[in-house]
Every structure is written in structure tokens, then in C-alpha cells.
Amino acid sequence: MPKVVSRSAVSSSTDARPTASSTAALRVYYCICGEFILVIDKSLNALPRRQTDGAVIVRCQDTPDAKARIFKLNATPKDPILVERQGGHEKQYRFHCPRCALPVAYQSTPPPVKSGPYLYIFKGALSQIQGQLPADAFDDEKLLSENSMT
């Protein structure tokens, strides 16, 4: 039987330019209870926010002028609710954490996820560090307590 010899060499450089695959890192987000909720191709801080409630806007479908985000949401759909907005009402189809049942996201169309043009991630619902509260988790509470003091 012939002898099999294999060799390999690995080289790397700190001066090397980043490749397309290395810059397309996925971001992982967790519920405040520590459950994995979202993996997405861009930081939530870099995405636009809704003016009505500060929720992060995640584009679900391609349009001629913008591409959809690549993401996976690990959440349980619940019954829709009606939210009062200035000038009317908004129907939200909410998604909740499968472990603690906290609402983490919503969309304006019935499930499944990505059935509508956008998915909205609630402000302060997700953290990039498991078991740590997001910095903006209680921003609205601070605003309410400041307003009640005046």
C-alpha cells in the first residue's frame, strides 16, 4: 500500500484586506431573559427607527430601491392587538419570546414573519449580550417618571 502524505500551510496577515464574507458578519440578539431571539446581517443600532414608538425597522421584502435584511426571528406569534395612535389605530401582530412570553417584535400583517414589508423590533427588547439588559430597556420608564414629577 502506498504511503499517504499530506501537508497544509495556514497563513494570515494583520495587513490583509477584509473579504466580503468577513464583513458580512451576522449579529445575534437575545431577550432580556437570555433566550436567543434574532440573528440578522446588520446591527440593530444601524437600522432606522419608527417615529411613533422608537421600534427598529427591519425590511422584510426587496423593493426596487432597497434590499431586504437577511434575518431569522425565533419568536412565537400571538393574537393581534389594536394600538391607539395619533390620528387612528394600528393593528399589530406581535411576536413574543418563547421562554418568558415578553413581546419582542411586531408586524402589520398576519404571521408568518416576513409576510409584510417590515418587521418592527420593540425598543429595549433585545440585547447583544446574553443575560444583560439593553441600554435602552427602561428609557420610556425614565421619561414617564420625569413627566409625573413635573
N, C-alpha and C positions, 0 to 999 in steps of 0.2 A: 504494500500500500504506500502511495506517495505521501510524503510529509507535507502538511499544510502549514504555511507560514503566513501570518497576516500582520500588517503594520498599519498604523494610523498616526497621524500627526494633527494636533489641535493647536491653532494659533489664534491669538486675539490681540487687539491693539486698542489702547485707550484713545488713539488718534483716528480710529476708523469712523467713517460717516454712518449715521443711523440708517438702517434699511427700512423699507416700507412696513415690513412685518414687526419690526421692533418699535416703531412709533404708533402702531395700531393696537396698543395695549388695552385690554379690557379692564373696566373698573367694577369692583364688587361692592355692593351696599347691603347693609343689614338693618333689620328692625331694631328698635331700642331694646327689645327682649333678647337680641342676639341671633335671631333666625335669619338665614340667608333669604334675601328678597329679590335683588336685582343685580344683573350683570349687564353692562352697557359699554359701548365703544367710545364714550366721551364722558368726561367728568360732569356731574350734575351742576356744579358751580359755573361751568362754561355754557350751559344751556339757558335759553330765555325763560323768563318767569311771567306768569299771568299777573295783570294789574289788579284783578278782582280779589284774589286771595294769596298771592305770592307763590303759588304752586309752580313747580318746574314743568316746562312744556317739553314733551318728548314726541317728536314727529314719528308717526307710525307708518305713513304711506308716502311714496315718492310723488313729487309734483314736478312740473316742468322746470321750476326754478330752485328746487331743493330736494336732497335725497333723504330718505328715511333713516333713522338711527337703527343700529343693529343692537337688539337687546332681548333679554329673557326675563320675564317677571314671574316670580314664584309667590303667588298670592291667590286667595280664594275669592271668587265673585260673590257678592251679596245682593239683596234686593235693592232696586234703585230708590233714591230719596229725592225729594224736591227741596232745593235750596233757594231761599229768597235772595234775590239780587236787586241792585238798584235798577228800576225800570222793568222788573218782571221776575220770573222764576227760571231756575236751571235744573234740569233733571240730571242727576249724577248716578252712574253705575259704578259703585265703589268696589275696590279690591282690598281685602283685609289680610293681615299676617296669618298664616296657617297655624301658628303656635299660640299667639296671645289675642288674636282677633282685632287688633288695632287697625283702623283704616290707614292704608299707606298710599293709595292711588285711586284715581277715578278717570272715567272717560264719558263722553256724551252719547255713546252708542252702546247697545246691549253687548254683553260678552259674546265671544271670546276677546281677549286682549288683541289689540291691533285691528279691530273691526272698524274703527273710526280713524279720522285723520290724526288725532292726537291722544296721548295718554298724559295725564297730569299727576305728578308726584307731590303729595302734600308737603308743605313747608315744614321742616323739622322732623319728618317721619323716618328718614334713613340716615345711617352713618357709615362711613367707610371703615371704621374700626369697630370690630365686633365687641359688644358689651359696653360701648361708650356712647353717651348721649351726643347727638349732633349739636353743634354750637347754637343753631337757631331753633332748638326744640321748644323753648319757652319764650320766644320773642313776643308773641301775641299776649301771653300772660303778663309780661312786664308792662306792655302798653295798656292793658286793661287796669292793672293796679295803679299805674301813674294817672290814668284818666279818672279813676274813682277817688283819688286823693285831692283832686282839684275841684 
